[in-house]
């Protein structure tokens, strides 16, 4: 099968190579536009027309069916929108939804101004009001290991306490995501993917001409190597740009959240203190697996990428803002 595909590729390549130069440029331009629209369309499609399917998959991860969201959370979300003065039109507010997702971190997707709306994924901990609702038998670490600690052990008490959030902390978390969902984040991320794909299609032929591949006896292998080298370079640039956008918009949304409403300062402090406390407890409970995911001070290690969400950085920023505004 592979030799047949390789032969067909060689035949197609030779056919295109002997076409007039103007025709080859038109074919490459059409291929470049198609590739750019395809990569960008996949990202846009997941955030728009396929967002319901994507959300359902997130809801049913390790679950048999989607779980309903606590009505109190919908009420807290409405309070946050009203108190923070978000300029949503009637359709924008109607297109904003909550759903229960796995894990302990809040998650968002889409944009409130898109026709398909936006979704905020809330972890199961947002439904909790007391540590009495938790049981050590329900804890699974890495999806496989059950903890052997009792609920009276210090690390379990620390973990349970970190999972219970006040209404102020939940309102802060909602406001942070709302600022992100009502910003240009989605548009800029889409533009980043489009730009990097177009850059790849532009740089490949110029890279091959720079290496004077046409003067080599074997042209197919060097061209392929050149294309893969360019793909690696542009992919690295895309990742760096994507991580930088995450960092900029995350802190920008945080700054808007605490400046728009002073009440979010207290909620933000609690929110990030609890997240750091949770990660520290998980570092201890995971034993030898802990250092692979967390650091002892509560940082999350990323398997891939440059940007790491530092809850300490967020907490320090909130504390600094609180100190400056209450001097």
Secondary structure, DSSP 8 states (H G I E B T S, - for coil): -HHHHHHHHHHHHHHHHTS-HHHHHHHHHHHHHHHHHHHHHHHHHHHTTTHHHHHHHHHTTTSSS-----HHHHHHHHHHHHHHT----HHHHHTEEEEE-SSSS-EEEE-TTSTT-EEEEE-GGGG---GGG--GGG-EETTTEE----TTSHHHHHHHHHH---HHHHHHHHHHHHHHHTSSHHHHHHHHHHHHHHHHHHHHHHHHHHTTGGGSS-HHHHHHHHHHHHHHHHHHHHHHHHHHHHHHHHHHHHHHHHHH-THHHHHHHHHHHHHHHHHHHHHHHTGGGHHHHB-TTS-B--SS-S----HHHHHHHHHHHHHHHT-
